[in-house]
Amino acid sequence: MTTQVIVLNGGSSSGKSGIVRCLQAVLPDPWLAFGIDGFVESLPASLQASDAGIEFAADGAVSVGEEFARLEAAWRAGVAATARAGAPVIVDDVFLGGAHSQERWRRSLLGLDVLWVGVRCEAAVAAGREIVRGDRARGMAEKQAEIVHQGVVYDLEVDTTRNESLDCARTIAEAVVSGSP
């Protein structure tokens, strides 16, 4: 079976978004990209800093509420429907719940051929990127660097600590094209 969905999981500032852009450039066919950041940006302002939605603490901790979870489930179903309709999809996500987050995606993507990719980056390097970006709460990258991978099973892992996004994308694209990670 041909890969229909590539799911990238990694902490904040690990380099997922750069890999997604590079994947879209190096894969032989067009792929649509859906990212958790875009989902969060699509939420109404009332859910972007509330108990029911998503909250970013000053120390970088992230907490999500019931309404966020409900809307995120609908978003995942929509992403899966897009893939089922014939558009190959790349997902850029942060599995705050580790294996539990992956299981939610597994249920949504049931029946689709998925390549699960772990995007690793040393906490100190991700923290440096976070400072340069300036659009994240300080501490988020460091808090997420390892926790997002706990209990998650991958077909392939890449490390952006010392590897460029393009090199990581080429590794992933090779697995997609060859059909084996």
N, C-alpha and C positions, 0 to 999 in steps of 0.2 A: 504494500500500500504506500502511496505517496504522502509525505508529510503535508498536513493541512493547516496545522497550528504549531507555532514555535512559542513556547512560554519561557520568558526570561525572568528569573527571580534573583534579586540582589538587594542589598541595603541602599539607602539613600546615598547618592553621589558615588555609587560603585561603577558607573559608566554604562548602564543599561541603555539610556536614551541615545548615546553616541553609537552603540552597537546596533541599535534598531535602524538608525539612519544609514549606517554602512551596510547592513543587511539588505535594505531596500535597494541599495546601489549595486551590490554584487550578486544577488540572487538572479537567476536567469529570467524569471517571470515577475510581474508586479505583485507585491504583497501589501496588504493594508496593515497599519500599525494602530494599536489601541493601548493606551497607557493609563496607569492608575492616576498619574498626575492630571491627565486630561479629564478623567472622571471626577476627581476632586474639584477641579476648576469648573466643571459643569453644574456642581451643586449650587443651590441658592445660597446667598450670603448667610441666611439664617441657620444653615447647617454647617457652615465652615468654621464655626467657633462655638459649638454648643454640645451639651451632653447627648443630645439625640443624634448629632451628626459626627463631626470629626473635630478633635481638639489637639493642638500642638502646644505642649508645655514649653516653658522657657528653657528647660534642660534638654529639650529634644525628644522627650517622650511623646508618643502618639496614642490617643485613645479614640475608639469609635463607639458610637451608640447604635440603638436599635433602628432608627430611621436610615442611618448610613448603611447598615447591614442589609436592610430591605432593598434599598436602591442599588447597592453594589451587586446583589444577587440578580436583579433585573438587568444590570449592565453586563454581567457575565453571560447571562442567557442570550442577550443581544449579540455579544461577540461570537458566541457559539453558533447562533443562527446565521450570522454572516459567513462563517466558515462552511456551515452546512449548505448554504446557498451557492457555494462554489468559489468564494474569494479566499485565497490563502491569507492567514492572519498571523501577525506577530504581536504577542502580548508582553508588555513591560509592566511588571508588578513587584510589589514588596510584600512578601508573605510574613506579615507581622505575627501571625499565629503559626508559623512554621508548617509542620505537616498538616495541621488542621486547615490552613489556607490552601494548601495543595489539594487536599481532599475536596474542598468546595469547587475548585476548578475541575478536578477529575469528574465530578458528578455533572457539571455543566457541559463538559466536552466529551461525554460518553459517546462512543461510536466514531469519534474522529481520531485520525492519526496525529498524535501530538509528540513533539520533541521537547523534552523538559531540559532546560539549560540553567545551570547555576552560574551566576555572575559574582565572582568573589573579588574582593579588594581588601587589602590590609586596612584595619581601622584607622591608623594614623594617616595613611594616604587619602582615604575617603574623607577624613576630617579636614585635611588641607584643601581638598577640592570644594568641600562645603563652604569654607571660608571664602574662597575665590568666587564661588557662585553668588554668595550673598543673599540667596532667596530661601534659605532653610534655617530653622532654629539650630543654633550651635548645639552640638552633642547628638543630633539625630543620626548622623552617619556612623559615629562610634557606637551608639546604642544598637543600631540595626546590623552592623557588619557581620555578626555571627548568628544572632538570634533568628534571623529570617531563614537560615539554612537548617535549623534544628529539626531533624526527623524527615527532611525533604529528600526524596529520591530523584536523582537526575539521570538522564541519558548521557549528558555531556556537561563538563564544567569548563569555564574559562576564567582567567584571572587578569584583571585590568591593572593590578598593582604596577607591573612593569611592561605590560603588553598594550599596544595601541588598540583602539576600538576596531579599526580596519582589520588587524590581524585576528582578533577574536571573531569578527564577523565572517572572515574567510574560513575559519575553523568550523563555525556553525554551518555555513553555506555548504561546505564540503560534506558534512554529515547529512544535510538535507538532500543534496544532489545524488550522493552515493547510496542513500537509504540506510546507512549504518553509522552510528556515532563513533 
